Amino acid sequence: MLGYSKFEWIFAGIVGVVLFSWILWPAEKKPIEPKPERASSAEIMKCSELIKASATHPSTVVLHQLVGTSSDRKGPGGTSRINMDFEAKNALGLQLEYQAICLFANGVPTIQIFNR
């Protein structure tokens, strides 16, 4: 039988059956976590307006909307939270980096600003 011993054929058969059953065995299905809904574009625009209104020098605000914005919403019509990075000059005229968190709960927007 092609120069192989019975032991080698049995071993190869067992390995083959194990690999075949491992490949075809149905994998344990993991529950899919729902992606959080994103805040509306109107809320994102409102957040950028709140940032400009709270800045010491509003004309110096540079928003990083393409790479520095994230948002989520807890359920339809639920609380929206928007994180947005921006740069602006402070009272001393220094250009600094900030992060703003806008929270829209019960239709009342609030904003918190932190140094980055």
Backbone as XML, in Angstrom:
<?xml version="1.0"?>
<chain id="A" units="angstrom">
  <residue number="1" name="MET">
    <atom name="N" x="0.817" y="-1.198" z="0.000"/>
    <atom name="CA" x="0.000" y="0.000" z="0.000"/>
    <atom name="C" x="0.859" y="1.260" z="0.000"/>
  </residue>
  <residue number="2" name="LEU">
    <atom name="N" x="1.490" y="1.525" z="-1.101"/>
    <atom name="CA" x="2.278" y="2.726" z="-1.330"/>
    <atom name="C" x="3.403" y="2.907" z="-0.317"/>
  </residue>
  <residue number="3" name="GLY">
    <atom name="N" x="3.835" y="1.864" z="0.329"/>
    <atom name="CA" x="4.980" y="1.934" z="1.221"/>
    <atom name="C" x="4.709" y="2.490" z="2.601"/>
  </residue>
  <residue number="4" name="TYR">
    <atom name="N" x="3.462" y="2.721" z="2.973"/>
    <atom name="CA" x="3.151" y="3.227" z="4.305"/>
    <atom name="C" x="2.641" y="2.087" z="5.172"/>
  </residue>
  <residue number="5" name="SER">
    <atom name="N" x="2.933" y="2.161" z="6.465"/>
    <atom name="CA" x="2.459" y="1.125" z="7.373"/>
    <atom name="C" x="0.998" y="1.364" z="7.732"/>
  </residue>
  <residue number="6" name="LYS">
    <atom name="N" x="0.377" y="0.356" z="8.341"/>
    <atom name="CA" x="-1.019" y="0.496" z="8.765"/>
    <atom name="C" x="-1.171" y="1.627" z="9.776"/>
  </residue>
  <residue number="7" name="PHE">
    <atom name="N" x="-0.216" y="1.758" z="10.659"/>
    <atom name="CA" x="-0.270" y="2.830" z="11.667"/>
    <atom name="C" x="-0.312" y="4.204" z="11.013"/>
  </residue>
  <residue number="8" name="GLU">
    <atom name="N" x="0.504" y="4.415" z="9.973"/>
    <atom name="CA" x="0.527" y="5.709" z="9.283"/>
    <atom name="C" x="-0.804" y="5.977" z="8.581"/>
  </residue>
  <residue number="9" name="TRP">
    <atom name="N" x="-1.425" y="4.956" z="7.988"/>
    <atom name="CA" x="-2.723" y="5.128" z="7.342"/>
    <atom name="C" x="-3.810" y="5.424" z="8.363"/>
  </residue>
  <residue number="10" name="ILE">
    <atom name="N" x="-3.790" y="4.749" z="9.487"/>
    <atom name="CA" x="-4.794" y="4.987" z="10.537"/>
    <atom name="C" x="-4.622" y="6.394" z="11.119"/>
  </residue>
  <residue number="11" name="PHE">
    <atom name="N" x="-3.382" y="6.762" z="11.386"/>
    <atom name="CA" x="-3.109" y="8.105" z="11.925"/>
    <atom name="C" x="-3.570" y="9.188" z="10.943"/>
  </residue>
  <residue number="12" name="ALA">
    <atom name="N" x="-3.254" y="9.026" z="9.673"/>
    <atom name="CA" x="-3.670" y="9.996" z="8.647"/>
    <atom name="C" x="-5.193" y="10.048" z="8.547"/>
  </residue>
  <residue number="13" name="GLY">
    <atom name="N" x="-5.851" y="8.899" z="8.659"/>
    <atom name="CA" x="-7.317" y="8.872" z="8.612"/>
    <atom name="C" x="-7.931" y="9.603" z="9.787"/>
  </residue>
  <residue number="14" name="ILE">
    <atom name="N" x="-7.380" y="9.383" z="10.984"/>
    <atom name="CA" x="-7.906" y="10.075" z="12.176"/>
    <atom name="C" x="-7.705" y="11.575" z="12.057"/>
  </residue>
  <residue number="15" name="VAL">
    <atom name="N" x="-6.508" y="11.996" z="11.642"/>
    <atom name="CA" x="-6.236" y="13.426" z="11.466"/>
    <atom name="C" x="-7.176" y="14.012" z="10.417"/>
  </residue>
  <residue number="16" name="GLY">
    <atom name="N" x="-7.413" y="13.271" z="9.331"/>
    <atom name="CA" x="-8.308" y="13.750" z="8.282"/>
    <atom name="C" x="-9.736" y="13.925" z="8.776"/>
  </residue>
  <residue number="17" name="VAL">
    <atom name="N" x="-10.226" y="12.955" z="9.539"/>
    <atom name="CA" x="-11.592" y="13.039" z="10.072"/>
    <atom name="C" x="-11.711" y="14.219" z="11.038"/>
  </residue>
  <residue number="18" name="VAL">
    <atom name="N" x="-10.710" y="14.404" z="11.893"/>
    <atom name="CA" x="-10.743" y="15.512" z="12.851"/>
    <atom name="C" x="-10.743" y="16.849" z="12.111"/>
  </residue>
  <residue number="19" name="LEU">
    <atom name="N" x="-9.864" y="17.016" z="11.137"/>
    <atom name="CA" x="-9.824" y="18.271" z="10.378"/>
    <atom name="C" x="-11.111" y="18.498" z="9.594"/>
  </residue>
  <residue number="20" name="PHE">
    <atom name="N" x="-11.632" y="17.445" z="8.979"/>
    <atom name="CA" x="-12.864" y="17.560" z="8.206"/>
    <atom name="C" x="-14.030" y="17.965" z="9.103"/>
  </residue>
  <residue number="21" name="SER">
    <atom name="N" x="-14.134" y="17.338" z="10.275"/>
    <atom name="CA" x="-15.240" y="17.682" z="11.176"/>
    <atom name="C" x="-15.043" y="19.076" z="11.772"/>
  </residue>
  <residue number="22" name="TRP">
    <atom name="N" x="-13.802" y="19.486" z="11.992"/>
    <atom name="CA" x="-13.537" y="20.828" z="12.537"/>
    <atom name="C" x="-13.925" y="21.904" z="11.531"/>
  </residue>
  <residue number="23" name="ILE">
    <atom name="N" x="-13.658" y="21.632" z="10.247"/>
    <atom name="CA" x="-13.994" y="22.610" z="9.206"/>
    <atom name="C" x="-15.505" y="22.702" z="9.019"/>
  </residue>
  <residue number="24" name="LEU">
    <atom name="N" x="-16.194" y="21.577" z="9.033"/>
    <atom name="CA" x="-17.623" y="21.575" z="8.755"/>
    <atom name="C" x="-18.499" y="21.720" z="9.989"/>
  </residue>
  <residue number="25" name="TRP">
    <atom name="N" x="-17.925" y="21.641" z="11.167"/>
    <atom name="CA" x="-18.715" y="21.753" z="12.398"/>
    <atom name="C" x="-19.278" y="23.170" z="12.495"/>
  </residue>
  <residue number="26" name="PRO">
    <atom name="N" x="-20.557" y="23.311" z="12.775"/>
    <atom name="CA" x="-21.112" y="24.677" z="12.848"/>
    <atom name="C" x="-20.484" y="25.451" z="14.006"/>
  </residue>
  <residue number="27" name="ALA">
    <atom name="N" x="-19.952" y="26.599" z="13.655"/>
    <atom name="CA" x="-19.308" y="27.440" z="14.667"/>
    <atom name="C" x="-20.355" y="28.037" z="15.590"/>
  </residue>
  <residue number="28" name="GLU">
    <atom name="N" x="-19.936" y="28.323" z="16.794"/>
    <atom name="CA" x="-20.834" y="28.941" z="17.769"/>
    <atom name="C" x="-21.118" y="30.370" z="17.314"/>
  </residue>
  <residue number="29" name="LYS">
    <atom name="N" x="-22.368" y="30.679" z="17.146"/>
    <atom name="CA" x="-22.733" y="32.005" z="16.654"/>
    <atom name="C" x="-22.708" y="33.009" z="17.793"/>
  </residue>
  <residue number="30" name="LYS">
    <atom name="N" x="-21.962" y="34.082" z="17.569"/>
    <atom name="CA" x="-21.885" y="35.150" z="18.563"/>
    <atom name="C" x="-23.024" y="36.133" z="18.294"/>
  </residue>
  <residue number="31" name="PRO">
    <atom name="N" x="-23.644" y="36.622" z="19.330"/>
    <atom name="CA" x="-24.704" y="37.599" z="19.096"/>
    <atom name="C" x="-24.118" y="38.887" z="18.514"/>
  </residue>
  <residue number="32" name="ILE">
    <atom name="N" x="-24.818" y="39.418" z="17.553"/>
    <atom name="CA" x="-24.372" y="40.646" z="16.900"/>
    <atom name="C" x="-24.846" y="41.829" z="17.726"/>
  </residue>
  <residue number="33" name="GLU">
    <atom name="N" x="-23.870" y="42.643" z="18.134"/>
    <atom name="CA" x="-24.223" y="43.829" z="18.912"/>
    <atom name="C" x="-24.696" y="44.917" z="17.958"/>
  </residue>
  <residue number="34" name="PRO">
    <atom name="N" x="-25.819" y="45.542" z="18.263"/>
    <atom name="CA" x="-26.292" y="46.597" z="17.365"/>
    <atom name="C" x="-25.378" y="47.808" z="17.434"/>
  </residue>
  <residue number="35" name="LYS">
    <atom name="N" x="-25.145" y="48.403" z="16.285"/>
    <atom name="CA" x="-24.337" y="49.621" z="16.247"/>
    <atom name="C" x="-25.167" y="50.768" z="16.807"/>
  </residue>
  <residue number="36" name="PRO">
    <atom name="N" x="-24.534" y="51.621" z="17.594"/>
    <atom name="CA" x="-25.298" y="52.757" z="18.107"/>
    <atom name="C" x="-25.671" y="53.697" z="16.962"/>
  </residue>
  <residue number="37" name="GLU">
    <atom name="N" x="-26.852" y="54.237" z="17.051"/>
    <atom name="CA" x="-27.282" y="55.186" z="16.033"/>
    <atom name="C" x="-26.462" y="56.461" z="16.149"/>
  </residue>
  <residue number="38" name="ARG">
    <atom name="N" x="-26.275" y="57.119" z="15.039"/>
    <atom name="CA" x="-25.533" y="58.378" z="15.033"/>
    <atom name="C" x="-26.494" y="59.534" z="15.282"/>
  </residue>
  <residue number="39" name="ALA">
    <atom name="N" x="-25.954" y="60.586" z="15.845"/>
    <atom name="CA" x="-26.740" y="61.797" z="16.045"/>
    <atom name="C" x="-27.074" y="62.396" z="14.681"/>
  </residue>
  <residue number="40" name="SER">
    <atom name="N" x="-28.092" y="63.199" z="14.640"/>
    <atom name="CA" x="-28.495" y="63.793" z="13.364"/>
    <atom name="C" x="-27.503" y="64.884" z="12.958"/>
  </residue>
  <residue number="41" name="SER">
    <atom name="N" x="-27.512" y="65.198" z="11.675"/>
    <atom name="CA" x="-26.623" y="66.256" z="11.186"/>
    <atom name="C" x="-27.011" y="67.606" z="11.771"/>
  </residue>
  <residue number="42" name="ALA">
    <atom name="N" x="-28.292" y="67.801" z="12.065"/>
    <atom name="CA" x="-28.724" y="69.053" z="12.695"/>
    <atom name="C" x="-28.115" y="69.190" z="14.094"/>
  </residue>
  <residue number="43" name="GLU">
    <atom name="N" x="-28.029" y="68.073" z="14.817"/>
    <atom name="CA" x="-27.421" y="68.113" z="16.151"/>
    <atom name="C" x="-25.920" y="68.372" z="16.062"/>
  </residue>
  <residue number="44" name="ILE">
    <atom name="N" x="-25.272" y="67.812" z="15.048"/>
    <atom name="CA" x="-23.841" y="68.069" z="14.864"/>
    <atom name="C" x="-23.608" y="69.544" z="14.530"/>
  </residue>
  <residue number="45" name="MET">
    <atom name="N" x="-24.451" y="70.112" z="13.702"/>
    <atom name="CA" x="-24.330" y="71.543" z="13.372"/>
    <atom name="C" x="-24.599" y="72.400" z="14.607"/>
  </residue>
  <residue number="46" name="LYS">
    <atom name="N" x="-25.591" y="72.018" z="15.409"/>
    <atom name="CA" x="-25.894" y="72.749" z="16.636"/>
    <atom name="C" x="-24.701" y="72.690" z="17.589"/>
  </residue>
  <residue number="47" name="CYS">
    <atom name="N" x="-24.038" y="71.546" z="17.659"/>
    <atom name="CA" x="-22.860" y="71.408" z="18.511"/>
    <atom name="C" x="-21.745" y="72.343" z="18.042"/>
  </residue>
  <residue number="48" name="SER">
    <atom name="N" x="-21.526" y="72.418" z="16.734"/>
    <atom name="CA" x="-20.490" y="73.325" z="16.228"/>
    <atom name="C" x="-20.843" y="74.778" z="16.520"/>
  </residue>
  <residue number="49" name="GLU">
    <atom name="N" x="-22.135" y="75.122" z="16.473"/>
    <atom name="CA" x="-22.557" y="76.484" z="16.833"/>
    <atom name="C" x="-22.304" y="76.753" z="18.316"/>
  </residue>
  <residue number="50" name="LEU">
    <atom name="N" x="-22.586" y="75.754" z="19.168"/>
    <atom name="CA" x="-22.336" y="75.911" z="20.605"/>
    <atom name="C" x="-20.846" y="76.092" z="20.890"/>
  </residue>
  <residue number="51" name="ILE">
    <atom name="N" x="-20.007" y="75.386" z="20.146"/>
    <atom name="CA" x="-18.559" y="75.519" z="20.322"/>
    <atom name="C" x="-18.125" y="76.933" z="19.970"/>
  </residue>
  <residue number="52" name="LYS">
    <atom name="N" x="-18.578" y="77.425" z="18.826"/>
    <atom name="CA" x="-18.195" y="78.780" z="18.408"/>
    <atom name="C" x="-18.724" y="79.835" z="19.365"/>
  </residue>
  <residue number="53" name="ALA">
    <atom name="N" x="-19.916" y="79.620" z="19.911"/>
    <atom name="CA" x="-20.495" y="80.587" z="20.847"/>
    <atom name="C" x="-19.753" y="80.594" z="22.179"/>
  </residue>
  <residue number="54" name="SER">
    <atom name="N" x="-19.168" y="79.459" z="22.574"/>
    <atom name="CA" x="-18.498" y="79.398" z="23.870"/>
    <atom name="C" x="-17.019" y="79.757" z="23.791"/>
  </residue>
  <residue number="55" name="ALA">
    <atom name="N" x="-16.470" y="79.908" z="22.589"/>
    <atom name="CA" x="-15.048" y="80.224" z="22.430"/>
    <atom name="C" x="-14.775" y="81.683" z="22.776"/>
  </residue>
  <residue number="56" name="THR">
    <atom name="N" x="-13.581" y="81.920" z="23.308"/>
    <atom name="CA" x="-13.164" y="83.291" z="23.642"/>
    <atom name="C" x="-13.020" y="84.120" z="22.374"/>
  </residue>
  <residue number="57" name="HIS">
    <atom name="N" x="-12.440" y="83.538" z="21.358"/>
    <atom name="CA" x="-12.298" y="84.188" z="20.049"/>
    <atom name="C" x="-12.978" y="83.308" z="18.999"/>
  </residue>
  <residue number="58" name="PRO">
    <atom name="N" x="-14.288" y="83.477" z="18.788"/>
    <atom name="CA" x="-15.036" y="82.580" z="17.887"/>
    <atom name="C" x="-14.497" y="82.537" z="16.461"/>
  </residue>
  <residue number="59" name="SER">
    <atom name="N" x="-13.881" y="83.614" z="15.993"/>
    <atom name="CA" x="-13.388" y="83.629" z="14.615"/>
    <atom name="C" x="-12.164" y="82.732" z="14.434"/>
  </residue>
  <residue number="60" name="THR">
    <atom name="N" x="-11.531" y="82.312" z="15.523"/>
    <atom name="CA" x="-10.335" y="81.472" z="15.424"/>
    <atom name="C" x="-10.647" y="79.984" z="15.553"/>
  </residue>
  <residue number="61" name="VAL">
    <atom name="N" x="-11.906" y="79.617" z="15.711"/>
    <atom name="CA" x="-12.268" y="78.210" z="15.903"/>
    <atom name="C" x="-12.098" y="77.447" z="14.593"/>
  </residue>
  <residue number="62" name="VAL">
    <atom name="N" x="-11.352" y="76.339" z="14.672"/>
    <atom name="CA" x="-11.166" y="75.437" z="13.535"/>
    <atom name="C" x="-11.681" y="74.078" z="13.974"/>
  </residue>
  <residue number="63" name="LEU">
    <atom name="N" x="-12.819" y="73.661" z="13.402"/>
    <atom name="CA" x="-13.434" y="72.380" z="13.761"/>
    <atom name="C" x="-12.824" y="71.261" z="12.933"/>
  </residue>
  <residue number="64" name="HIS">
    <atom name="N" x="-12.604" y="70.114" z="13.559"/>
    <atom name="CA" x="-12.077" y="68.933" z="12.870"/>
    <atom name="C" x="-13.219" y="67.942" z="12.681"/>
  </residue>
  <residue number="65" name="GLN">
    <atom name="N" x="-14.158" y="68.310" z="11.819"/>
    <atom name="CA" x="-15.357" y="67.485" z="11.666"/>
    <atom name="C" x="-15.098" y="66.176" z="10.943"/>
  </residue>
  <residue number="66" name="LEU">
    <atom name="N" x="-14.126" y="66.140" z="10.045"/>
    <atom name="CA" x="-13.924" y="64.914" z="9.273"/>
    <atom name="C" x="-13.263" y="63.825" z="10.101"/>
  </residue>
  <residue number="67" name="VAL">
    <atom name="N" x="-12.272" y="64.163" z="10.914"/>
    <atom name="CA" x="-11.559" y="63.130" z="11.664"/>
    <atom name="C" x="-11.791" y="63.216" z="13.163"/>
  </residue>
  <residue number="68" name="GLY">
    <atom name="N" x="-12.305" y="64.322" z="13.663"/>
    <atom name="CA" x="-12.419" y="64.491" z="15.101"/>
    <atom name="C" x="-13.823" y="64.488" z="15.631"/>
  </residue>
  <residue number="69" name="THR">
    <atom name="N" x="-14.777" y="63.957" z="14.877"/>
    <atom name="CA" x="-16.165" y="63.971" z="15.320"/>
    <atom name="C" x="-16.682" y="62.541" z="15.468"/>
  </residue>
  <residue number="70" name="SER">
    <atom name="N" x="-17.338" y="62.282" z="16.577"/>
    <atom name="CA" x="-18.035" y="61.008" z="16.745"/>
    <atom name="C" x="-19.356" y="61.301" z="17.433"/>
  </residue>
  <residue number="71" name="SER">
    <atom name="N" x="-20.319" y="60.440" z="17.210"/>
    <atom name="CA" x="-21.626" y="60.676" z="17.828"/>
    <atom name="C" x="-22.316" y="59.349" z="18.061"/>
  </residue>
  <residue number="72" name="ASP">
    <atom name="N" x="-23.250" y="59.365" z="18.983"/>
    <atom name="CA" x="-24.095" y="58.200" z="19.194"/>
    <atom name="C" x="-25.435" y="58.662" z="19.757"/>
  </residue>
  <residue number="73" name="ARG">
    <atom name="N" x="-26.395" y="57.767" z="19.666"/>
    <atom name="CA" x="-27.744" y="58.064" z="20.141"/>
    <atom name="C" x="-28.290" y="56.818" z="20.807"/>
  </residue>
  <residue number="74" name="LYS">
    <atom name="N" x="-28.888" y="57.005" z="21.959"/>
    <atom name="CA" x="-29.467" y="55.871" z="22.682"/>
    <atom name="C" x="-30.925" y="55.722" z="22.276"/>
  </residue>
  <residue number="75" name="GLY">
    <atom name="N" x="-31.148" y="54.920" z="21.264"/>
    <atom name="CA" x="-32.509" y="54.638" z="20.816"/>
    <atom name="C" x="-33.095" y="55.759" z="19.996"/>
  </residue>
  <residue number="76" name="PRO">
    <atom name="N" x="-34.178" y="55.477" z="19.276"/>
    <atom name="CA" x="-34.829" y="56.501" z="18.471"/>
    <atom name="C" x="-35.384" y="57.613" z="19.357"/>
  </residue>
  <residue number="77" name="GLY">
    <atom name="N" x="-35.030" y="58.822" z="19.058"/>
    <atom name="CA" x="-35.505" y="59.962" z="19.847"/>
    <atom name="C" x="-34.844" y="60.053" z="21.205"/>
  </residue>
  <residue number="78" name="GLY">
    <atom name="N" x="-33.762" y="59.284" z="21.419"/>
    <atom name="CA" x="-33.105" y="59.259" z="22.727"/>
    <atom name="C" x="-32.019" y="60.316" z="22.844"/>
  </residue>
  <residue number="79" name="THR">
    <atom name="N" x="-31.241" y="60.201" z="23.887"/>
    <atom name="CA" x="-30.170" y="61.140" z="24.169"/>
    <atom name="C" x="-29.064" y="61.019" z="23.123"/>
  </residue>
  <residue number="80" name="SER">
    <atom name="N" x="-28.636" y="62.146" z="22.571"/>
    <atom name="CA" x="-27.540" y="62.162" z="21.615"/>
    <atom name="C" x="-26.312" y="62.763" z="22.275"/>
  </residue>
  <residue number="81" name="ARG">
    <atom name="N" x="-25.145" y="62.195" z="21.935"/>
    <atom name="CA" x="-23.888" y="62.723" z="22.448"/>
    <atom name="C" x="-22.939" y="62.883" z="21.269"/>
  </residue>
  <residue number="82" name="ILE">
    <atom name="N" x="-22.295" y="64.049" z="21.194"/>
    <atom name="CA" x="-21.387" y="64.330" z="20.093"/>
    <atom name="C" x="-20.052" y="64.772" z="20.677"/>
  </residue>
  <residue number="83" name="ASN">
    <atom name="N" x="-18.974" y="64.119" z="20.242"/>
    <atom name="CA" x="-17.621" y="64.526" z="20.601"/>
    <atom name="C" x="-17.018" y="65.202" z="19.386"/>
  </residue>
  <residue number="84" name="MET">
    <atom name="N" x="-16.431" y="66.372" z="19.574"/>
    <atom name="CA" x="-15.861" y="67.082" z="18.450"/>
    <atom name="C" x="-14.554" y="67.736" z="18.874"/>
  </residue>
  <residue number="85" name="ASP">
    <atom name="N" x="-13.500" y="67.521" z="18.091"/>
    <atom name="CA" x="-12.215" y="68.159" z="18.342"/>
    <atom name="C" x="-12.166" y="69.488" z="17.603"/>
  </residue>
  <residue number="86" name="PHE">
    <atom name="N" x="-11.493" y="70.460" z="18.217"/>
    <atom name="CA" x="-11.336" y="71.749" z="17.553"/>
    <atom name="C" x="-10.115" y="72.468" z="18.116"/>
  </residue>
  <residue number="87" name="GLU">
    <atom name="N" x="-9.703" y="73.497" z="17.401"/>
    <atom name="CA" x="-8.624" y="74.374" z="17.838"/>
    <atom name="C" x="-9.182" y="75.784" z="17.916"/>
  </residue>
  <residue number="88" name="ALA">
    <atom name="N" x="-8.694" y="76.544" z="18.885"/>
    <atom name="CA" x="-9.119" y="77.943" z="19.023"/>
    <atom name="C" x="-8.088" y="78.681" z="19.860"/>
  </residue>
  <residue number="89" name="LYS">
    <atom name="N" x="-8.080" y="79.993" z="19.721"/>
    <atom name="CA" x="-7.182" y="80.806" z="20.537"/>
    <atom name="C" x="-7.837" y="81.046" z="21.892"/>
  </residue>
  <residue number="90" name="ASN">
    <atom name="N" x="-6.989" y="81.018" z="22.929"/>
    <atom name="CA" x="-7.497" y="81.293" z="24.277"/>
    <atom name="C" x="-7.392" y="82.789" z="24.561"/>
  </residue>
  <residue number="91" name="ALA">
    <atom name="N" x="-7.631" y="83.199" z="25.801"/>
    <atom name="CA" x="-7.622" y="84.619" z="26.172"/>
    <atom name="C" x="-6.240" y="85.253" z="25.972"/>
  </residue>
  <residue number="92" name="LEU">
    <atom name="N" x="-5.177" y="84.451" z="26.018"/>
    <atom name="CA" x="-3.819" y="84.971" z="25.825"/>
    <atom name="C" x="-3.405" y="84.989" z="24.356"/>
  </residue>
  <residue number="93" name="GLY">
    <atom name="N" x="-4.273" y="84.507" z="23.481"/>
    <atom name="CA" x="-3.988" y="84.498" z="22.050"/>
    <atom name="C" x="-3.233" y="83.270" z="21.578"/>
  </residue>
  <residue number="94" name="LEU">
    <atom name="N" x="-3.088" y="82.256" z="22.428"/>
    <atom name="CA" x="-2.399" y="81.032" z="22.043"/>
    <atom name="C" x="-3.383" y="80.058" z="21.392"/>
  </residue>
  <residue number="95" name="GLN">
    <atom name="N" x="-2.972" y="79.461" z="20.281"/>
    <atom name="CA" x="-3.815" y="78.483" z="19.594"/>
    <atom name="C" x="-3.696" y="77.147" z="20.333"/>
  </residue>
  <residue number="96" name="LEU">
    <atom name="N" x="-4.786" y="76.645" z="20.897"/>
    <atom name="CA" x="-4.790" y="75.415" z="21.672"/>
    <atom name="C" x="-5.781" y="74.419" z="21.086"/>
  </residue>
  <residue number="97" name="GLU">
    <atom name="N" x="-5.576" y="73.129" z="21.420"/>
    <atom name="CA" x="-6.478" y="72.062" z="20.968"/>
    <atom name="C" x="-7.451" y="71.714" z="22.081"/>
  </residue>
  <residue number="98" name="TYR">
    <atom name="N" x="-8.714" y="71.539" z="21.705"/>
    <atom name="CA" x="-9.767" y="71.241" z="22.668"/>
    <atom name="C" x="-10.620" y="70.078" z="22.166"/>
  </residue>
  <residue number="99" name="GLN">
    <atom name="N" x="-11.378" y="69.533" z="23.085"/>
    <atom name="CA" x="-12.400" y="68.547" z="22.738"/>
    <atom name="C" x="-13.698" y="68.991" z="23.402"/>
  </residue>
  <residue number="100" name="ALA">
    <atom name="N" x="-14.756" y="69.024" z="22.628"/>
    <atom name="CA" x="-16.068" y="69.407" z="23.154"/>
    <atom name="C" x="-16.977" y="68.186" z="23.148"/>
  </residue>
  <residue number="101" name="ILE">
    <atom name="N" x="-17.792" y="68.085" z="24.179"/>
    <atom name="CA" x="-18.809" y="67.042" z="24.249"/>
    <atom name="C" x="-20.153" y="67.742" z="24.369"/>
  </residue>
  <residue number="102" name="CYS">
    <atom name="N" x="-20.976" y="67.562" z="23.362"/>
    <atom name="CA" x="-22.319" y="68.142" z="23.362"/>
    <atom name="C" x="-23.304" y="67.022" z="23.703"/>
  </residue>
  <residue number="103" name="LEU">
    <atom name="N" x="-24.173" y="67.293" z="24.635"/>
    <atom name="CA" x="-25.169" y="66.314" z="25.063"/>
    <atom name="C" x="-26.549" y="66.898" z="24.816"/>
  </residue>
  <residue number="104" name="PHE">
    <atom name="N" x="-27.351" y="66.180" z="24.052"/>
    <atom name="CA" x="-28.708" y="66.605" z="23.740"/>
    <atom name="C" x="-29.675" y="65.686" z="24.479"/>
  </residue>
  <residue number="105" name="ALA">
    <atom name="N" x="-30.094" y="66.100" z="25.642"/>
    <atom name="CA" x="-31.032" y="65.314" z="26.447"/>
    <atom name="C" x="-32.292" y="66.136" z="26.660"/>
  </residue>
  <residue number="106" name="ASN">
    <atom name="N" x="-33.434" y="65.533" z="26.391"/>
    <atom name="CA" x="-34.735" y="66.197" z="26.537"/>
    <atom name="C" x="-34.791" y="67.489" z="25.731"/>
  </residue>
  <residue number="107" name="GLY">
    <atom name="N" x="-34.097" y="67.518" z="24.594"/>
    <atom name="CA" x="-34.140" y="68.675" z="23.711"/>
    <atom name="C" x="-33.313" y="69.855" z="24.191"/>
  </residue>
  <residue number="108" name="VAL">
    <atom name="N" x="-32.609" y="69.727" z="25.300"/>
    <atom name="CA" x="-31.813" y="70.835" z="25.831"/>
    <atom name="C" x="-30.335" y="70.512" z="25.627"/>
  </residue>
  <residue number="109" name="PRO">
    <atom name="N" x="-29.657" y="71.235" z="24.737"/>
    <atom name="CA" x="-28.247" y="70.940" z="24.505"/>
    <atom name="C" x="-27.359" y="71.516" z="25.607"/>
  </residue>
  <residue number="110" name="THR">
    <atom name="N" x="-26.368" y="70.736" z="26.031"/>
    <atom name="CA" x="-25.357" y="71.207" z="26.957"/>
    <atom name="C" x="-24.007" y="70.922" z="26.345"/>
  </residue>
  <residue number="111" name="ILE">
    <atom name="N" x="-23.007" y="71.668" z="26.752"/>
    <atom name="CA" x="-21.674" y="71.490" z="26.186"/>
    <atom name="C" x="-20.642" y="71.479" z="27.303"/>
  </residue>
  <residue number="112" name="GLN">
    <atom name="N" x="-19.639" y="70.622" z="27.154"/>
    <atom name="CA" x="-18.489" y="70.581" z="28.049"/>
    <atom name="C" x="-17.258" y="70.658" z="27.173"/>
  </residue>
  <residue number="113" name="ILE">
    <atom name="N" x="-16.283" y="71.463" z="27.577"/>
    <atom name="CA" x="-15.067" y="71.641" z="26.770"/>
    <atom name="C" x="-13.867" y="71.266" z="27.625"/>
  </residue>
  <residue number="114" name="PHE">
    <atom name="N" x="-12.974" y="70.448" z="27.036"/>
    <atom name="CA" x="-11.776" y="69.982" z="27.708"/>
    <atom name="C" x="-10.554" y="70.274" z="26.861"/>
  </residue>
  <residue number="115" name="ASN">
    <atom name="N" x="-9.391" y="70.434" z="27.499"/>
    <atom name="CA" x="-8.132" y="70.530" z="26.759"/>
    <atom name="C" x="-7.788" y="69.157" z="26.228"/>
  </residue>
  <residue number="116" name="ARG">
    <atom name="N" x="-7.163" y="69.137" z="25.060"/>
    <atom name="CA" x="-6.728" y="67.854" z="24.486"/>
    <atom name="C" x="-5.269" y="67.671" z="24.703"/>
  </residue>
</chain>
